[in-house]
Amino acid sequence: MLEWPVERCDPFTLSDAASRYLLRCQAVARADAGHVWPILDAAFREYGLPRFFRSDNGAPFASVGAGGLSPLSVKLVQAGVTPERIQPGRPQENGRHERMHLTLSRDCADPPARSLRAQALRFEAFRKLYNEERPHEALGQTPPAAHYAPSPRRYSGRLCPPDYPPEALVRQVKRSGEIKWRGRYVYVSQTLAGQPIGVEQTDEALWRVTYGPVELGQLRPQGGLERPRRSRTRAP
C-alpha cells in the first residue's frame, strides 16, 4: 500500500490506490478535521500507514496557506504520511476514486435510505460487495480483496514532529505564524504554530523552507516567504 486517495463527500470514503480496496465508507456529520481524523486514525490502526495520501484541494484536507497545509494534513505529516493533492479542477487525477463514487451513488443513494442508520448499513454492505465480489476490469475481472494487503508500516497512534537532516536549520513557528530569521520576523503559517520547520540553503541567496516532506516556499534576501505557484508535497 503506497497511496490512499480520498474525496470530500458524505459519506467519507477512503480507498487504496493500487488495489482499489475500499477501506472506509462512512457517513460523517460534517467533513471537518474533528470528524474526519478519528476515521483516519482508526483506519491507520487497522490497515497500517500509507506513504502518501491523495486528496482534492478543499477543507479539511488542504488550505490556501503555505504548503496547502491544514490542521488535518499537519496531523498526517506527524503520523508519517505525505499529503498529496490533485491539481485544481482536475478530478481525473483521482479517477479511480471518482469512478467508485459513481458506483456508490448509483447503488446506495438513488434513492437514499430513510434514516442515517439505514444508510450506514447500506454503505457497509456496499463496501463488502465492492471489495469482495465485484470484479474490476483493470484487475483482470477480480475483486480488490484479491489484490489488497495491509501496509507493513505500522501505526502506534503517536503524532511526532518531522525530523530534518543535519544541514537544515530548524526554526519553531510562533503562535503568530512567524519565525525569526536573521533578526526579522517572517510570516509562514498559523496552522504550523508551535511546529518545527526546516530551512536549507539552496544557493548563495535562497533558502528552502519545509515542513517535513512539504515545501512551504523560499526565504528571499529582501525578506518574506515566496511560495511556489503549485505547492510541492514531496520536497526533494
N, C-alpha and C positions, 0 to 999 in steps of 0.2 A: 504494500500500500504506500504510494508515494504522494498522492494528491487527492484531496477531497473537494469537489465543487459543491457549492451551496447557493441557494437562491432565497431572497427575501419573499416570504409569502405566508399565508395562513392556509395550510399548515406549514410549519418549519420542516424543511427536508434536508437531508444530508446523505450524500452518496459517494462511493469510491469511484474515482475517475477511470481506473483501469478495467475493473470488472463490472462496473455499473451497479454494484451491490448497494441497495438502499438501506443505510444504517439507521436513519431516523425518518419518520413521517408522523409528525406530532403537532397537534393544534396548540397554538400559543395565544394568550390573551392579548399580548402586544409584542411586536417584533422589536424589542429593545434589549440592551445588554443584560438587564436584570432578569429577563425571562429566557433569553437565548443561552446565556453562559451555562446555567445548570444543565441544559440539554447537552451542550458540547462536553462539559465536564463528565457527565455520565457516559457519553459515547467514547470519550478518550479512555476512561477506566475500563470499559468493556472491550474495546477493539484496539487499544494502543494509539500511539500518536502518529498522525500523518506527517510527512516532511513539509508539505505545502497545503495551503487552504485557500481555494479559489472562490471568490465571491463577486458580486456586482459592486457598484460604487456607492451604494446607498447605506444609510444607517440600518443596523448598528455595526456593520462590518467596516465601514470606511467613513471618512470625513473630508472636508476641504482643507484641513490643516496640513502641516508639514508631514510628508511621507504618506498622506492619506490616512494617518493613524486615528483610530477611535479608541475609547476605553476597552472595547471588546478585542480589537486587534492587538492592543498592548498586552492583554492577557494571553493571547495566542503566542506572541513572541516570548513572554515569560514562561509559557509552558514548553517552549522549544519548537514551535511551529512557525513557519514563514508564511505570512499572509500574502496572497496574490490577488490582483483584481483584473477583471476583463477591461478592455478599452471601452470608454463611454460610448453607448449606442451600438455596441457590437455583441448582442446576446448570443450570436452564433459561436462565439469563443467558449461559451458554456453549453454547446449544442446538445451534448448527451443528456445533460440535466434538464434542458428545455424540453426535449422530446419526452422524457419521463413525466414532466409536468403535464403535458398534453394528455398523456395516457391516464394520469392520476385524475385530472379534471373530468375526463370523459367517464371514467369508471366510478368515481366516488362523489362527484359534486353536480351531477346532471340527472335529476335534481339533488340538492343536498339533503342530508338526513334531518329529521325533525328536532333533534337535540344534539348538544355538544358531545354527550356521552355516546350516542348512537353514531355520530360522525367519527369519533375517535376509534370506535370499533371497526368502522369501515376502513379507516386509514391503516390500521394494523392488519386487517385481512388483506388489503391491497399489498402491503409490504411483503407479507408472507408469499402471496401468489407471485408477485413481481420477482422476488428473489429466488424462489424455489421451483416454480413451474413454468413461468412464461419464457418461451425461447426468444433469443435475440439474434438477429441476422449477423451482426458484427461478431458475435461469439459462437458462430457456427451452429446456430439454432439450438444452443444450450442456454440454461438459465444462469444468472450471475452467481448463484451459490456454488456452481461447479468450478468457478474460477477465483473466488474470493478467498483471501487468507488474512487474518488479523495482522496488524503491524508488529514487527519484533521490537519496536520502540515502546517500552512500557511507560506508563504514566503514573507517577506517585501521588499526584494531586497537588504537588508543591509548585508554586509560581515563583521563579527566580529571575532577578535582573540578568540581562545578557552579559556575557564575557566579551572582552576586547583583546586584541593582540598587544604584545608588549610595547610596540611602537606607537600605539594610539594614546592620545591624551584624553583622559576621562574627565568630564565635567558633569556636575549634578545640576539638573534643571530646577530652578527655584519655583516657588508657588506662583509667581507671576508669569511663568513660562519662559523665563530668560536664563541665560548662562552668562557668566563673567568671562570675557575673552579679551586678553591684552588690555586690561584696565577699563574696558567698556562692557555695558550690558547689551546682549544681543538676544532678541526675541526668537524663540524656537517654536514652542507649543505648550499651552497649558495642559493639554492631555498628558504630557510627559512630566508634569510636576512631580518632583521627588525621585525621578528616574535618572540613571547614569547614561550619558550619551558619549559616543566615541568621536574624536576629532583626529583625522590623519592627514598629513601633508601630501598633496598630490603633485605640486610643483613649488617653485620658489615663493609664489604669492597666494596659492589657493590651498584651502583645507576642506576635505570632505567630512561631512557630519552624518553620523549614522546612529540609529537605534537598533542594535543587534544587526540583523540582515537587511534592515530597511534604510535606504538612503533618504536623508532629510533635505540635503542641499549642500551648498558650498559657502564657506565664510569668505567674503571678499575683502581685499585690503582696505577699502574705504569704509568697511563696516557693514553689518547686516548679513542675513542669510539669504542667499539666492537659491530658490527652489527649482528643481528641474521641471521642464514642461510636463513631462509624464513621470510621476514619482516612481523610482525604481523600487522593486520589492526584493531584489536579490543583489545586495551590494557585492561588487567584485572583490 
